[in-house]
Amino acid sequence: MTSQSVAGVFGAIVAVAVLAAAFVYGPLGQLGKPARPARVEQPMTQPMAQPMPAPPSVRGPVVREVPN
């Protein structure tokens, strides 16, 4: 067996390993990927709720005169 035939066999083994890794880690299209779940729209049976009122604005500290 010559070194060229050994290199050819070794090259074929490496090529198969690279193709297998490419197929496992990066399939094209939907092959191997889970199907996307269908988007379900909820029917509007109740009227829209009123938006909550904004909280009151933050006030600073209250300063009162303190008797001596």
LINLINZI-V153467 format. One record per pair of residues at least 12 apart in sequence whose ideal C-beta (glycine too) atoms are under 6 Angstrom apart, sorted by the first residue. I is the first residue (numbers start at 1). GAP is how many residues later the second one is. If there is no record, write none. Layout:
i=I gap=GAP
i=I gap=GAP
//
This chain:
none
//
